[in-house]
């Protein structure tokens, strides 16, 4: 009985994702529509939003 439960717990939808990847994905989804945050502080020619910063990290 214990081995069946352990197998069920191990084979979940987050299999293969470490904690950093989980946090990054949740943060990315939470900040998808944010367009008022500019990581360049208005000094650049475009807005460097969290979406632009986090997308390459999520895809890696």
C-alpha positions in Angstrom: 0.0 0.0 0.0 2.8 2.4 0.9 4.7 1.8 -2.4 1.5 2.5 -4.4 1.0 5.8 -2.6 4.6 6.8 -3.1 4.4 6.1 -6.8 1.3 8.2 -7.1 2.9 11.1 -5.2 6.0 10.9 -7.4 4.2 10.9 -10.8 2.4 14.2 -10.7 2.1 17.1 -13.2 5.2 18.9 -11.8 7.5 15.9 -12.4 10.9 17.2 -13.7 10.4 20.7 -12.5 12.6 22.0 -9.7 11.5 24.6 -7.2 13.2 27.5 -9.1 11.3 26.5 -12.3 8.0 26.4 -10.4 8.5 29.8 -8.8 9.6 31.3 -12.1 6.6 30.0 -14.0 4.1 31.2 -11.3 5.8 34.6 -11.2 5.8 34.8 -15.0 2.0 34.0 -15.2 1.3 36.5 -12.4 3.2 39.3 -14.1 2.0 38.6 -17.7 -0.3 41.6 -18.0 1.9 44.1 -16.0 2.9 46.9 -18.3 3.6 49.7 -15.8 6.8 48.1 -14.4 9.9 49.2 -16.3 13.2 47.6 -15.3 15.1 50.3 -17.2 13.5 53.1 -15.1 12.5 55.1 -18.2 16.1 55.4 -19.4 15.7 53.1 -22.4 14.0 53.5 -25.7 11.4 50.8 -24.8 9.8 49.4 -21.6 11.6 46.5 -20.2 8.7 44.7 -18.6 8.8 41.6 -16.4 7.3 39.6 -19.4 10.4 40.5 -21.5 12.8 39.6 -18.7 11.2 36.4 -17.5 10.1 34.8 -20.8 13.7 33.7 -21.9 14.2 32.2 -18.4 10.9 30.3 -18.5 11.8 28.9 -21.9 15.3 27.6 -20.9 
